[in-house]
Amino acid sequence: MIELPEATVLSNQINEMISGKRIINVLTAKSPHKFAWLNENLQDYNNMLEGKVIDVAQAVGGFVEITVEGVVLLFCDGVNLRYHGEKGKRPQKHQLMLEFEDSSAMSASVQMYGGLWCFNKGEVDNSYYLNAKKRISPISEEFNIEYFNGIYSSPGAEKLSAKALLATYQRIPGLGNGTLQDILFNAKIHPKKKVGSFTENDKSLLYNSIKTTLKEIVTYGGRDTEKDLFGNFGGYITKLSKNTVNKQCAICGSTIIKEAYLGGSIYYCPHCQKI
């Protein structure tokens, strides 16, 4: 699933591989998918994109935003983006395919659910995307301790768990349930621990972990549970994920536990992350 580090890695790869390429053909909804969210009018994609040149991509929270001469392509969590070279094998199933004049292409496909929207710049009404555009990215210099204190001390925050504070209601867009696990592990904070019980040291460790963990994931090309534009798993080895459940904690040797919590799974070390 695309979260901020993966959106950043994908955007960098798109800028390297397809920025400046002209779109000569657009294929939409070749494989209908009930939970693939596209424009209501599929002809929009052809009318708005064909013949135009890819400008630049950027991460907006967990979204990958690609601008194409005043048009915006927007991909969210759940979409697999892949680059296909001139002789690269194209997937049989996809929800969107952009073919370029140099015979390369980029495909977008949805597994469980995901959004693939095309709109004129400034005309989108997706509240999650608009909120992410307004917020400060945690991997930017502007996301400093003062900014984090504003999130930490917001009304009602003391009643929330650590997971709820970081990964719900888009307080930090792009920081989702996946990246959350290692952030909390590195800060030695249990996902269910109440914010009101945090010490000053807990708060400091959490802030520093947000900054350093996300930066490290980006540096290593995304998490080892997710694939990049070329279909390769990221080089960041997750400490807590589906890959480590029931295995030994690298720090203390305790068994990593998986539980259902707040609409998703949490992973934690019962010794290193005590409530």
N, C-alpha and C positions, 0 to 999 in steps of 0.2 A: 504494500500500500504506500502511495506517495505521501511522505511527510516533508517537512522543510528541507532536511539534508538532501533527500532524493530529488526534490524539485530543483534545488540548487545545482546538483550534479547534472541532472538532465538538461537544464537550461544552458549550462556551460558547454555541454556536448553538442546541443543543437546549434549554439552560436559557432562552434568550431566546424561542424559538419554541413549545415544547411543554410546558414545565414548567407544571403546574397544569391540564393538559387531561385530561379523562376519556376512557378507552378504551371504545368501544362495540362494536368488532368486531375480531377477530384472525384473520388469514389466514396459514396456514403451508404451506410447501412447495408453493406453487402451481406452481412450475417445479422439479421434482426435479433435484438436482445431486449428483453422486457425491462431490464434495469439499466439500459444505456440511455442516458439523457442527452438528446440532441435538440437542435432547433426544431420547432414544429414544422416548418417548411424546409425540407431537405434540399430543395433547389437553391436555398440561400448560400450553401457552401460553394456551389459552382459559380453562381452569380458574383459572389463577393471575393472569391479567391483565384479563380482561373486566370492565368496570364500575369499575376502579380508576383512580386519578389519578396522573399522572406527577409524581414528586417532584423529583429533581435528577440531573444527569449530572456525571460527573467522569472525567478521564483517570487510568488506573492503568497506568503504563508505556505500552505501545502499545494497551491495551484502552480501549474506551469503555464505562463502567459507568453504567447508568441504574437508579435505584431507583424502585420503584413500590409504595408502601405495604407495605414489608417483603419485596418480591420484587425480585430483581435480574435485569436484562437485561444481557447481556455480549456485546460484539462485538469481534472481534479482526482483526488484519491480514488484508486480502483482502476485507473486506466494504464495500460501497458503501452508505452511509446517505444518504437523500434525503428532504427535506421537500416535501410537496405541499399547496398552499393549497386553499381551498374549491373553486376552479374550476381548479386545477392538473391537468395531464394525469398520469394514473397509469401506471406501467410495466406492460406486459403480463406480463413475467417478473420474478419476485422469489421469495425464500425466506421472507420475513416482511413482513406489512403490518399496521400498527396504524392503525385508523381512529378518529378522535376525534369527540366530540359536536358540535363546531362545523363538521363536514364536511371538516376538513383531515385529513392522514394523514402517516405516515412509513413508508417502505419500506426494506428491507434486502435486498441482492442480492449474490451471490458471483460473481466472475469465475473465478479459478483455484481458489482454496480459501479457506475462512474459517469461523469459528465464530460461531454465533448461539444462545446458551444462555439459558435461563430457569430460575431456581432460587430457592428460599427463602433469604433472607439467612443466611449462615453454613453453608450446606450444599454449597457447591461444592468440588470436589476437583481443579480444574485447577492443576497445580503452577506453571505460568508466571504465572498470575494471582495466586496466593497469594504467590509470591516477589516479584512487583511490588508487592503490598500492603505487604510488609515493608520494602522498600528505600526509600531516599530519592530523590526525583525530582531530576534534575540541574537543573531550572528553579526549584527551591526554594532558599531562603536556607540551609537546612541542608546542602545539597550544597556544602560549603566545601573549601578546599585540604586540610584535615586528613582529611576523608572521602575525597577523591580519592586522597590518599597511601595510604590503606588499600587501595584497589583496585590502585593502581600497584605497591605493594610486597607484594602477596599472594603466597603460595608458588607458585613456578613462573612468575610473570608475566614475569620477565626473558627467558624463552625464547620468549615470544609475539611475534607481529607487532603493529603498531599496530592493524590491523583486528581481529585476534583478541582483543586486550585490551578493545576498546570494544564490539564487536558480537557476541560469542559468550558463551554460558553465562549470559546475563542478568545480567552484572555491573552494567550500567546499563540496567535495563528501559526499553524504548521507544526506545532509541538503536539504530537498525538500520542496514542496509547503505545506505539512502538518505541519511539525514542524516549518516552517517559521512563521506561524500565531501567535503562542504564543510567539515566540522569539521577534517579532516586538511589540506585545502588551506589554510585560514586559518591553521593552525599550521605550515605548510610542512613537513609530515611525510609521507613516502611510506607508503602502506598496508602495504607489506611490511617496513618498517623494524623491526628487533628492539627490543623495549623495553629490553633490556640495554645497548643502544648509545645510549640517550637521554642527552643532557646535561641539566643542571639547567634550562637555558634551554628545551630541548625540552619538558620536563615542565611548566614554567610556561606556555609557549605553548599546549600542548594543553589544560590545565585551563581557561585563559581562553577558548580557542576553543569548548570545550564549552558554557560558560556563555553567551557572547555570541552564538554561532551559533544555538543552539536558541531563545534569547530573540528573536532577530531573525526567525526563521522563524515563530514564534507571532505576533509583532507584525504581520507582513504577511499573516497569514491562511493559512499553510501554503505548501508548495512549489508551484512552477509545473508540477510533474509530477503533482500530486494534486488531486482535486476536493473541495469542501466540501459542506455539507448541502444547498446549493442547486444543486449541479452546476457550480459555478464553479471554475476553477483558482485555486490560491493565488497571492498577489501577491509571494511571495518568489522572486526569479529565481535559480535554481540556477547555481552556478559550474561544478560537475562533475555531470553527469547524462546521461541519454540525449539530452537536448536540446543538449548541448555537445560530444559526442564528435566528434572530427576537426575541431573548430573551433579557433580560436586562443585561447590563454590570454589573459585580459584583462590580466594583469600583464606578461608577457614576450613574448607573441606566439607561443610554441611551440604545437605541435599537441597537443590533449588526447588522451590514449591511453585505450583501453578494453581490459581484460584479464579473463579468468576467474581467480578466486582464492577459495579457501575456500568453495566452493559458491555463488558468486555473482559478480557483476561488480564490478570496481574501475575507477575513473576517476582519472587523475592527470596533472599536468603534469611532464614529465621534467626540466624545468629548475628549476622552483620547488620540487619535492618530490623531492629526490635521496636515494637510499638511503645 
